[in-house]
Amino acid sequence: MSENAGAPAAPDSLRGKVVVVTGGSTGIGRASAVAFAEAGMRVVLAARREDRGAEAAHEIRSRGGEAHFVRCDVTLPDEVHDLFARVIERHGRVDCAFNNAGVPGDGRLAELTPETFDRAFAVNARGLWLCMREELRLMSAQGGGGSIVNNTSVHGIRTVFPGIGAYVASKHAAVALTRMAAMEHAREGIRVNAVAPGPVESAMLAASEAAVGGATTWRGLIPCGEIGTARQVADVALWLFSASSSYVNGQVIGVDGGFLAT
């Protein structure tokens, strides 16, 4: 059975829409790019790793979807600006964006290096803002309308484990940026929401085993007792893009098996 078996049918309102996915070469970003293409969206993947990004775009095209890859480091303003300039050159507009690029920030606060702290904020907060700045400007210039979804984390709402302070702080910042952008641009019909994944099967989760217990610890915290999948996060982002969520704005939606309810 495929991972998306039982998922709702793709909304017709999204067919032909242009969507930009940062961090689109692996994990949640890649699964989301596939889901968006299956919904008939025109996908632009952005990531630092050119080989993986090109491979992801090729996978989508081999399945009959529309996708192309642009190399971009979201911490660099010129590269972010170039990304969206190339999207406009190719497609003429930006309808949706999934700001997914993110990095960990491990280490207890008293032991963190400035480099680790700065890196977490450079990608998870400043990089998010740099992308939203371009997206909001373009959507406004198009006459308004559009949907932005930011990938935050349950850690941006509730502090769970010690030893990941830089990551937690940067994700709290991402939540704040989401809400501020939603408030500032609501009158233009631009919606800005976020998904807050709990534990999802990924290389990042596997890497957290030594520091915080990874999947083993998480299974004891999640009411359903299961680790999520990247596709489950992608399906929520897809709904947030669609007309079915037209009155949803400034929200951070947990995709967490019920964790935030405990």
Backbone as CSV, one residue per row, in Angstrom:
resi,resn,N_x,N_y,N_z,CA_x,CA_y,CA_z,C_x,C_y,C_z
1,MET,0.862,-1.198,0.000,0.000,0.000,0.000,0.893,1.241,0.000
2,SER,0.556,2.227,-0.793,1.364,3.433,-0.856,1.178,4.262,0.391
3,GLU,2.168,5.128,0.651,2.160,5.934,1.862,0.979,6.877,1.923
4,ASN,0.507,7.341,0.765,-0.591,8.293,0.760,-1.944,7.623,0.554
5,ALA,-2.005,6.293,0.730,-3.295,5.611,0.603,-4.273,6.158,1.623
6,GLY,-5.480,6.420,1.184,-6.490,6.944,2.084,-6.475,8.455,2.216
7,ALA,-5.492,9.131,1.601,-5.441,10.589,1.651,-6.561,11.172,0.815
8,PRO,-7.044,12.382,1.173,-8.117,12.994,0.394,-7.664,13.308,-1.016
9,ALA,-8.612,13.347,-1.932,-8.292,13.658,-3.321,-7.696,15.058,-3.415
10,ALA,-6.778,15.242,-4.356,-6.140,16.533,-4.535,-7.167,17.583,-4.939
11,PRO,-7.142,18.761,-4.287,-8.118,19.803,-4.618,-7.899,20.340,-6.032
12,ASP,-8.981,20.434,-6.802,-8.875,20.976,-8.148,-8.413,22.424,-8.144
13,SER,-8.665,23.141,-7.026,-8.296,24.553,-6.950,-6.791,24.768,-7.029
14,LEU,-6.005,23.726,-6.849,-4.550,23.857,-6.854,-3.921,23.530,-8.201
15,ARG,-4.696,22.962,-9.098,-4.139,22.537,-10.375,-3.594,23.741,-11.144
16,GLY,-2.309,23.650,-11.542,-1.671,24.730,-12.286,-1.043,25.807,-11.434
17,LYS,-1.230,25.769,-10.122,-0.639,26.760,-9.240,0.871,26.548,-9.149
18,VAL,1.594,27.652,-9.010,3.053,27.611,-8.889,3.422,27.603,-7.407
19,VAL,4.211,26.596,-7.000,4.608,26.481,-5.604,6.119,26.338,-5.510
20,VAL,6.721,27.066,-4.578,8.155,26.986,-4.303,8.350,26.205,-3.011
21,VAL,9.258,25.230,-3.041,9.542,24.395,-1.872,11.018,24.530,-1.533
22,THR,11.334,25.151,-0.395,12.726,25.213,0.029,13.071,23.963,0.835
23,GLY,14.347,23.613,0.819,14.725,22.347,1.446,14.021,21.190,0.778
24,GLY,13.860,21.296,-0.537,13.022,20.350,-1.268,13.710,19.099,-1.747
25,SER,14.975,18.906,-1.393,15.713,17.776,-1.949,15.594,16.503,-1.129
26,THR,15.220,16.607,0.142,15.148,15.427,1.007,13.992,15.563,1.996
27,GLY,13.681,14.467,2.685,12.783,14.490,3.830,11.406,15.048,3.550
28,ILE,10.924,15.870,4.471,9.585,16.448,4.356,9.478,17.303,3.096
29,GLY,10.524,18.042,2.777,10.484,18.885,1.584,10.299,18.091,0.319
30,ARG,11.015,17.005,0.187,10.909,16.182,-1.022,9.547,15.504,-1.092
31,ALA,9.089,14.947,0.019,7.772,14.310,0.032,6.681,15.314,-0.295
32,SER,6.846,16.534,0.177,5.851,17.569,-0.087,5.862,17.973,-1.550
33,ALA,7.048,18.107,-2.116,7.137,18.448,-3.536,6.428,17.404,-4.387
34,VAL,6.604,16.135,-4.053,5.915,15.056,-4.767,4.408,15.190,-4.621
35,ALA,3.950,15.437,-3.382,2.508,15.578,-3.135,1.921,16.756,-3.894
36,PHE,2.654,17.862,-3.916,2.150,19.044,-4.615,2.063,18.783,-6.120
37,ALA,3.061,18.112,-6.656,3.031,17.784,-8.085,1.885,16.848,-8.410
38,GLU,1.615,15.885,-7.529,0.487,14.966,-7.744,-0.844,15.710,-7.747
39,ALA,-0.887,16.849,-7.054,-2.095,17.679,-7.043,-2.188,18.570,-8.268
40,GLY,-1.216,18.457,-9.172,-1.238,19.240,-10.400,-0.563,20.587,-10.282
41,MET,0.169,20.819,-9.198,0.870,22.091,-9.029,2.176,22.068,-9.816
42,ARG,2.627,23.247,-10.202,3.924,23.406,-10.868,4.952,23.698,-9.788
43,VAL,5.877,22.775,-9.607,6.758,22.790,-8.441,8.145,23.313,-8.798
44,VAL,8.634,24.225,-7.948,10.021,24.674,-8.010,10.692,24.237,-6.707
45,LEU,11.661,23.343,-6.816,12.397,22.873,-5.652,13.658,23.705,-5.485
46,ALA,13.951,24.071,-4.241,15.172,24.809,-3.942,15.894,24.118,-2.792
47,ALA,17.202,23.987,-2.911,18.014,23.377,-1.865,19.470,23.676,-2.157
48,ARG,20.328,23.389,-1.175,21.761,23.617,-1.374,22.414,22.498,-2.177
49,ARG,21.960,21.259,-1.976,22.573,20.107,-2.643,22.022,19.966,-4.059
50,GLU,22.840,20.324,-5.043,22.374,20.325,-6.430,22.061,18.921,-6.926
51,ASP,22.880,17.931,-6.525,22.652,16.571,-7.013,21.331,16.018,-6.499
52,ARG,21.061,16.194,-5.223,19.814,15.677,-4.658,18.601,16.456,-5.151
53,GLY,18.766,17.762,-5.316,17.654,18.575,-5.806,17.278,18.217,-7.229
54,ALA,18.283,18.052,-8.071,18.015,17.672,-9.464,17.384,16.288,-9.526
55,GLU,17.834,15.389,-8.656,17.261,14.036,-8.608,15.798,14.077,-8.203
56,ALA,15.461,14.931,-7.209,14.078,15.046,-6.766,13.183,15.583,-7.870
57,ALA,13.668,16.596,-8.589,12.887,17.145,-9.694,12.691,16.105,-10.797
58,HIS,13.735,15.339,-11.074,13.631,14.287,-12.092,12.616,13.229,-11.681
59,GLU,12.610,12.870,-10.402,11.632,11.884,-9.909,10.207,12.361,-10.170
60,ILE,9.944,13.624,-9.890,8.604,14.165,-10.089,8.238,14.146,-11.573
61,ARG,9.158,14.570,-12.421,8.878,14.586,-13.862,8.661,13.177,-14.396
62,SER,9.402,12.206,-13.846,9.245,10.820,-14.316,7.873,10.262,-13.964
63,ARG,7.212,10.863,-12.993,5.862,10.448,-12.608,4.786,11.257,-13.321
64,GLY,5.210,12.144,-14.217,4.250,12.935,-14.975,3.963,14.295,-14.394
65,GLY,4.681,14.670,-13.333,4.487,15.984,-12.735,5.378,17.033,-13.361
66,GLU,5.184,18.281,-12.956,5.993,19.387,-13.466,6.860,19.909,-12.329
67,ALA,8.172,19.900,-12.517,9.089,20.362,-11.482,10.422,20.737,-12.098
68,HIS,11.054,21.724,-11.507,12.447,21.985,-11.830,13.151,22.458,-10.563
69,PHE,14.462,22.384,-10.598,15.284,22.647,-9.417,16.116,23.909,-9.598
70,VAL,16.212,24.689,-8.513,17.088,25.860,-8.475,17.946,25.749,-7.214
71,ARG,19.234,25.791,-7.380,20.097,25.748,-6.202,19.971,27.052,-5.418
72,CYS,19.801,26.932,-4.102,19.650,28.132,-3.276,20.019,27.830,-1.834
73,ASP,20.826,28.696,-1.258,21.114,28.695,0.172,20.253,29.797,0.781
74,VAL,19.292,29.431,1.608,18.325,30.418,2.107,18.940,31.416,3.067
75,THR,20.181,31.199,3.492,20.832,32.163,4.386,21.452,33.325,3.615
76,LEU,21.489,33.221,2.280,22.147,34.239,1.459,21.100,35.061,0.710
77,PRO,20.932,36.340,1.049,19.884,37.162,0.418,19.947,37.185,-1.097
78,ASP,21.138,37.252,-1.676,21.242,37.316,-3.134,20.748,36.024,-3.786
79,GLU,21.039,34.876,-3.152,20.578,33.607,-3.714,19.067,33.457,-3.584
80,VAL,18.507,33.937,-2.471,17.055,33.891,-2.301,16.383,34.779,-3.340
81,HIS,16.922,35.973,-3.529,16.356,36.881,-4.540,16.447,36.256,-5.934
82,ASP,17.576,35.640,-6.241,17.755,35.001,-7.548,16.788,33.844,-7.741
83,LEU,16.553,33.079,-6.673,15.590,31.971,-6.758,14.248,32.473,-7.255
84,PHE,13.735,33.516,-6.615,12.396,33.977,-6.975,12.385,34.730,-8.299
85,ALA,13.501,35.362,-8.638,13.595,35.968,-9.972,13.496,34.899,-11.048
86,ARG,14.109,33.759,-10.812,14.051,32.669,-11.790,12.670,32.024,-11.830
87,VAL,11.994,31.987,-10.703,10.617,31.475,-10.702,9.718,32.384,-11.546
88,ILE,9.866,33.686,-11.358,9.058,34.640,-12.130,9.402,34.556,-13.613
89,GLU,10.685,34.414,-13.921,11.098,34.302,-15.322,10.476,33.076,-15.983
90,ARG,10.379,31.985,-15.248,9.881,30.733,-15.821,8.354,30.657,-15.802
91,HIS,7.748,31.083,-14.680,6.315,30.861,-14.489,5.481,32.142,-14.448
92,GLY,6.116,33.272,-14.216,5.384,34.533,-14.224,4.714,34.908,-12.931
93,ARG,4.724,34.004,-11.932,4.051,34.304,-10.676,4.442,33.273,-9.614
94,VAL,4.095,33.578,-8.372,4.222,32.637,-7.257,2.867,32.590,-6.560
95,ASP,2.260,31.421,-6.528,0.951,31.271,-5.885,1.055,30.736,-4.466
96,CYS,2.003,29.846,-4.239,2.142,29.185,-2.944,3.625,28.981,-2.637
97,ALA,3.925,28.829,-1.357,5.302,28.539,-0.961,5.291,27.673,0.288
98,PHE,6.176,26.692,0.289,6.384,25.851,1.467,7.813,26.083,1.931
99,ASN,7.961,26.899,2.971,9.272,27.236,3.508,9.683,26.157,4.498
100,ASN,10.445,25.215,3.994,10.727,23.984,4.714,12.184,23.852,5.149
101,ALA,13.085,24.618,4.556,14.511,24.470,4.865,14.754,24.638,6.363
102,GLY,15.522,23.721,6.929,15.792,23.796,8.357,16.992,22.958,8.742
103,VAL,17.591,23.316,9.881,18.747,22.578,10.401,18.558,22.374,11.900
104,PRO,19.229,21.373,12.476,19.180,21.198,13.925,20.036,22.240,14.630
105,GLY,19.960,22.255,15.945,20.796,23.143,16.756,21.028,22.487,18.094
106,ASP,21.829,21.431,18.096,21.995,20.595,19.286,23.040,21.169,20.241
107,GLY,22.840,20.869,21.522,23.781,21.281,22.556,23.073,22.020,23.670
108,ARG,23.487,21.763,24.899,22.929,22.494,26.042,23.352,23.948,25.965
109,LEU,22.491,24.847,26.439,22.723,26.273,26.262,24.065,26.724,26.823
110,ALA,24.442,26.183,27.960,25.700,26.596,28.586,26.919,26.102,27.828
111,GLU,26.711,25.173,26.901,27.821,24.568,26.173,27.796,24.871,24.678
112,LEU,26.739,25.538,24.206,26.619,25.846,22.783,27.741,26.759,22.317
113,THR,28.196,26.556,21.105,29.104,27.507,20.482,28.285,28.582,19.766
114,PRO,28.824,29.782,19.655,28.117,30.811,18.885,27.822,30.367,17.458
115,GLU,28.709,29.570,16.883,28.520,29.111,15.502,27.279,28.222,15.375
116,THR,27.076,27.319,16.345,25.906,26.441,16.308,24.630,27.251,16.493
117,PHE,24.653,28.174,17.450,23.480,29.015,17.697,23.152,29.850,16.459
118,ASP,24.168,30.499,15.913,23.947,31.368,14.755,23.467,30.586,13.543
119,ARG,23.982,29.374,13.361,23.572,28.569,12.205,22.098,28.209,12.284
120,ALA,21.627,27.821,13.483,20.213,27.486,13.647,19.331,28.673,13.299
121,PHE,19.686,29.844,13.763,18.877,31.031,13.476,19.039,31.495,12.033
122,ALA,20.226,31.309,11.468,20.461,31.738,10.085,19.535,31.020,9.120
123,VAL,19.306,29.732,9.358,18.453,28.946,8.460,17.000,28.988,8.912
124,ASN,16.745,28.640,10.167,15.379,28.401,10.645,14.571,29.679,10.862
125,ALA,15.237,30.797,11.084,14.519,32.052,11.324,14.850,33.100,10.259
126,ARG,16.118,33.471,10.140,16.477,34.492,9.158,16.233,34.008,7.733
127,GLY,16.599,32.759,7.452,16.349,32.222,6.122,14.871,32.157,5.798
128,LEU,14.073,31.796,6.791,12.619,31.795,6.628,12.124,33.195,6.293
129,TRP,12.605,34.181,7.039,12.196,35.568,6.785,12.634,36.034,5.402
130,LEU,13.865,35.709,4.988,14.323,36.129,3.664,13.414,35.571,2.569
131,CYS,13.002,34.310,2.716,12.096,33.719,1.725,10.721,34.367,1.778
132,MET,10.183,34.541,2.970,8.864,35.169,3.083,8.882,36.589,2.547
133,ARG,9.977,37.302,2.760,10.054,38.677,2.254,9.856,38.704,0.743
134,GLU,10.532,37.795,0.025,10.367,37.737,-1.420,8.958,37.286,-1.800
135,GLU,8.455,36.265,-1.115,7.131,35.723,-1.425,6.042,36.760,-1.203
136,LEU,6.114,37.451,-0.086,5.087,38.448,0.236,5.129,39.618,-0.741
137,ARG,6.323,40.049,-1.095,6.441,41.142,-2.064,5.851,40.749,-3.411
138,LEU,6.166,39.546,-3.871,5.674,39.104,-5.172,4.164,38.900,-5.157
139,MET,3.663,38.263,-4.113,2.214,38.043,-4.023,1.464,39.365,-3.954
140,SER,2.019,40.329,-3.241,1.395,41.653,-3.177,1.398,42.320,-4.549
141,ALA,2.534,42.214,-5.252,2.649,42.839,-6.573,1.725,42.190,-7.592
142,GLN,1.375,40.938,-7.370,0.463,40.219,-8.268,-0.993,40.625,-8.042
143,GLY,-1.224,41.454,-7.045,-2.589,41.886,-6.750,-3.170,41.190,-5.537
144,GLY,-2.321,40.519,-4.778,-2.800,39.841,-3.573,-3.205,38.410,-3.851
145,GLY,-3.508,37.719,-2.789,-3.832,36.304,-2.893,-2.567,35.468,-2.830
146,GLY,-2.729,34.264,-2.361,-1.588,33.368,-2.228,-1.586,32.724,-0.866
147,SER,-0.845,31.649,-0.751,-0.783,30.914,0.509,0.654,30.488,0.784
148,ILE,1.122,30.824,1.980,2.456,30.458,2.432,2.310,29.521,3.618
149,VAL,3.065,28.432,3.593,3.094,27.496,4.715,4.542,27.345,5.165
150,ASN,4.782,27.590,6.442,6.119,27.445,7.006,6.204,26.147,7.798
151,ASN,7.306,25.468,7.664,7.519,24.246,8.433,8.228,24.610,9.727
152,THR,7.508,24.554,10.840,8.088,24.877,12.139,8.352,23.564,12.877
153,SER,7.774,23.375,14.039,8.002,22.167,14.825,7.157,22.250,16.085
154,VAL,6.824,21.096,16.646,6.187,21.124,17.972,7.101,21.800,18.979
155,HIS,8.410,21.783,18.709,9.359,22.442,19.607,9.208,23.956,19.581
156,GLY,8.534,24.493,18.565,8.277,25.920,18.523,7.079,26.329,19.356
157,ILE,6.391,25.351,19.922,5.209,25.610,20.744,5.427,25.134,22.173
158,ARG,6.104,24.019,22.302,6.285,23.410,23.614,7.693,22.834,23.719
159,THR,8.443,23.269,24.717,9.790,22.774,24.923,9.721,21.355,25.462
160,VAL,10.381,20.435,24.776,10.229,19.017,25.082,11.481,18.439,25.738
161,PHE,12.619,18.610,25.061,13.850,17.988,25.523,14.890,19.052,25.862
162,PRO,15.727,18.821,26.867,16.913,19.654,27.024,17.934,19.288,25.959
163,GLY,18.866,20.185,25.717,19.955,19.873,24.805,19.746,20.270,23.365
164,ILE,18.624,20.937,23.057,18.385,21.401,21.679,17.913,22.858,21.698
165,GLY,18.501,23.643,22.600,18.026,25.001,22.845,18.059,25.920,21.648
166,ALA,19.107,25.839,20.833,19.190,26.717,19.664,18.083,26.388,18.667
167,TYR,17.819,25.109,18.485,16.740,24.684,17.585,15.390,25.153,18.106
168,VAL,15.131,24.929,19.400,13.857,25.332,20.007,13.642,26.835,19.855
169,ALA,14.660,27.604,20.184,14.526,29.060,20.098,14.275,29.525,18.674
170,SER,14.971,28.916,17.711,14.793,29.321,16.312,13.407,28.962,15.807
171,LYS,12.841,27.846,16.293,11.500,27.460,15.862,10.430,28.323,16.530
172,HIS,10.666,28.786,17.744,9.762,29.773,18.336,9.758,31.045,17.488
173,ALA,10.930,31.439,17.018,11.011,32.611,16.144,10.245,32.387,14.854
174,ALA,10.322,31.182,14.303,9.600,30.869,13.067,8.088,30.978,13.259
175,VAL,7.608,30.531,14.414,6.180,30.655,14.718,5.785,32.129,14.789
176,ALA,6.607,32.945,15.452,6.305,34.371,15.569,6.292,35.045,14.202
177,LEU,7.240,34.693,13.338,7.285,35.271,11.995,6.046,34.887,11.195
178,THR,5.588,33.660,11.367,4.377,33.200,10.683,3.179,34.054,11.071
179,ARG,3.001,34.250,12.352,1.832,35.006,12.837,1.912,36.475,12.442
180,MET,3.100,37.052,12.496,3.240,38.450,12.119,2.943,38.655,10.635
181,ALA,3.476,37.779,9.791,3.221,37.905,8.348,1.744,37.746,8.036
182,ALA,1.081,36.815,8.723,-0.355,36.618,8.503,-1.133,37.875,8.848
183,MET,-0.772,38.510,9.951,-1.474,39.717,10.387,-1.234,40.878,9.421
184,GLU,0.004,41.020,8.973,0.339,42.161,8.127,-0.249,42.073,6.723
185,HIS,-0.509,40.861,6.215,-0.915,40.717,4.823,-2.306,40.112,4.632
186,ALA,-3.051,39.972,5.711,-4.380,39.367,5.609,-5.306,40.155,4.694
187,ARG,-5.230,41.479,4.732,-6.123,42.310,3.919,-5.858,42.157,2.430
188,GLU,-4.693,41.607,2.080,-4.368,41.380,0.678,-4.784,39.985,0.217
189,GLY,-5.389,39.235,1.101,-5.798,37.883,0.750,-4.662,36.885,0.745
190,ILE,-3.533,37.266,1.345,-2.385,36.357,1.453,-2.471,35.668,2.812
191,ARG,-2.552,34.352,2.785,-2.618,33.591,4.030,-1.255,33.002,4.359
192,VAL,-0.883,33.075,5.640,0.392,32.528,6.098,0.119,31.647,7.309
193,ASN,0.391,30.376,7.165,0.176,29.403,8.237,1.435,28.560,8.408
194,ALA,1.395,27.663,9.365,2.542,26.791,9.594,2.078,25.398,9.971
195,VAL,2.889,24.425,9.618,2.746,23.079,10.154,3.795,22.917,11.240
196,ALA,3.429,22.188,12.280,4.351,21.931,13.389,4.472,20.424,13.555
197,PRO,5.373,19.798,12.805,5.492,18.343,12.893,6.029,17.888,14.243
198,GLY,5.508,16.754,14.677,6.136,16.023,15.756,7.216,15.147,15.161
199,PRO,7.501,13.999,15.745,8.540,13.126,15.197,8.107,12.533,13.862
200,VAL,8.971,12.641,12.881,8.708,12.141,11.539,9.883,11.271,11.121
201,GLU,9.588,10.144,10.506,10.648,9.256,10.021,11.585,10.031,9.105
202,SER,12.830,10.188,9.528,13.770,11.005,8.775,15.176,10.770,9.292
203,ALA,16.151,11.250,8.522,17.540,11.168,8.950,17.767,12.011,10.200
204,MET,17.063,13.153,10.303,17.220,14.012,11.471,16.730,13.310,12.742
205,LEU,15.620,12.582,12.630,15.120,11.850,13.793,16.101,10.760,14.193
206,ALA,16.625,10.040,13.218,17.591,8.988,13.512,18.831,9.554,14.185
207,ALA,19.260,10.728,13.733,20.451,11.354,14.294,20.243,11.824,15.726
208,SER,18.972,12.025,16.121,18.680,12.511,17.469,18.649,11.398,18.514
209,GLU,18.846,10.165,18.076,18.755,9.023,18.996,19.745,9.157,20.152
210,ALA,20.967,9.519,19.837,21.992,9.604,20.874,21.734,10.756,21.830
211,ALA,21.275,11.897,21.313,21.119,13.089,22.140,19.861,13.054,23.001
212,VAL,18.715,12.689,22.400,17.441,12.778,23.138,16.604,11.509,23.064
213,GLY,17.175,10.443,22.528,16.440,9.181,22.504,15.652,8.923,21.247
214,GLY,15.598,9.912,20.357,14.974,9.731,19.058,13.599,9.098,19.095
215,ALA,13.373,8.185,18.160,12.058,7.558,18.008,11.651,6.793,19.258
216,THR,12.621,6.200,19.938,12.308,5.415,21.130,11.633,6.273,22.189
217,THR,12.199,7.431,22.462,11.615,8.345,23.447,10.285,8.899,22.964
218,TRP,10.230,9.278,21.695,9.023,9.896,21.164,7.812,8.970,21.237
219,ARG,8.009,7.700,21.000,6.863,6.778,21.025,6.183,6.756,22.384
220,GLY,6.933,7.046,23.432,6.338,7.106,24.752,5.619,8.409,25.040
221,LEU,5.794,9.401,24.178,5.186,10.719,24.376,3.983,10.960,23.475
222,ILE,3.896,10.223,22.379,2.824,10.427,21.406,1.616,9.579,21.788
223,PRO,0.429,10.191,21.934,-0.755,9.418,22.326,-1.029,8.214,21.431
224,CYS,-0.824,8.357,20.115,-1.097,7.230,19.228,0.055,6.230,19.207
225,GLY,1.183,6.596,19.788,2.308,5.688,19.873,3.046,5.446,18.576
226,GLU,2.787,6.269,17.550,3.390,6.051,16.244,4.218,7.255,15.818
227,ILE,5.261,6.978,15.060,6.058,8.036,14.438,5.391,8.423,13.126
228,GLY,5.355,9.716,12.846,4.694,10.182,11.636,5.529,9.986,10.388
229,THR,4.933,10.299,9.249,5.628,10.233,7.965,5.671,11.615,7.326
230,ALA,6.639,11.795,6.442,6.753,13.062,5.732,5.500,13.349,4.918
231,ARG,4.896,12.311,4.351,3.708,12.516,3.528,2.530,13.037,4.362
232,GLN,2.443,12.626,5.614,1.365,13.130,6.470,1.502,14.632,6.694
233,VAL,2.730,15.113,6.805,2.952,16.559,6.918,2.609,17.243,5.598
234,ALA,3.028,16.646,4.501,2.773,17.214,3.178,1.282,17.374,2.919
235,ASP,0.477,16.415,3.340,-0.962,16.477,3.090,-1.611,17.648,3.828
236,VAL,-1.101,17.978,5.015,-1.637,19.134,5.747,-1.233,20.432,5.047
237,ALA,0.011,20.504,4.593,0.439,21.681,3.844,-0.398,21.861,2.584
238,LEU,-0.692,20.754,1.908,-1.507,20.798,0.697,-2.892,21.363,1.006
239,TRP,-3.478,20.926,2.112,-4.790,21.460,2.513,-4.713,22.952,2.809
240,LEU,-3.628,23.382,3.445,-3.479,24.803,3.768,-3.315,25.662,2.514
241,PHE,-2.827,25.083,1.438,-2.764,25.809,0.171,-4.137,25.936,-0.480
242,SER,-5.005,24.997,-0.203,-6.240,24.864,-0.975,-7.333,25.824,-0.510
243,ALA,-8.353,25.968,-1.365,-9.508,26.805,-1.032,-10.296,26.245,0.141
244,SER,-10.110,24.982,0.451,-10.817,24.372,1.582,-10.406,24.988,2.913
245,SER,-9.246,25.645,2.949,-8.767,26.279,4.184,-8.791,27.799,4.080
246,SER,-9.693,28.334,3.270,-9.662,29.755,2.934,-9.853,30.689,4.124
247,TYR,-10.411,30.196,5.236,-10.610,31.051,6.418,-9.606,30.703,7.522
248,VAL,-8.563,29.996,7.160,-7.511,29.622,8.104,-6.298,30.504,7.835
249,ASN,-5.896,31.281,8.837,-4.780,32.206,8.655,-4.081,32.434,9.987
250,GLY,-2.755,32.474,9.941,-1.980,32.727,11.148,-1.954,31.564,12.115
251,GLN,-2.266,30.371,11.626,-2.360,29.208,12.506,-1.106,28.327,12.413
252,VAL,-0.806,27.672,13.511,0.275,26.699,13.575,-0.370,25.359,13.894
253,ILE,-0.406,24.480,12.922,-1.164,23.239,13.046,-0.228,22.074,13.362
254,GLY,-0.431,21.473,14.513,0.370,20.330,14.897,0.076,19.123,14.038
255,VAL,1.123,18.487,13.545,0.995,17.225,12.814,1.828,16.244,13.634
256,ASP,1.222,15.757,14.718,2.035,15.224,15.816,1.422,14.035,16.541
257,GLY,0.403,13.397,15.945,-0.198,12.243,16.593,-0.853,12.545,17.928
258,GLY,-1.143,13.831,18.181,-1.809,14.222,19.419,-0.880,14.723,20.514
259,PHE,0.420,14.856,20.211,1.397,15.228,21.249,1.035,16.548,21.931
260,LEU,0.705,17.585,21.145,0.449,18.896,21.736,-0.824,18.942,22.567
261,ALA,-1.646,17.906,22.463,-2.865,17.837,23.274,-2.594,17.271,24.673
262,THR,-1.419,16.712,24.876,-1.126,16.082,26.172,-0.653,17.098,27.187
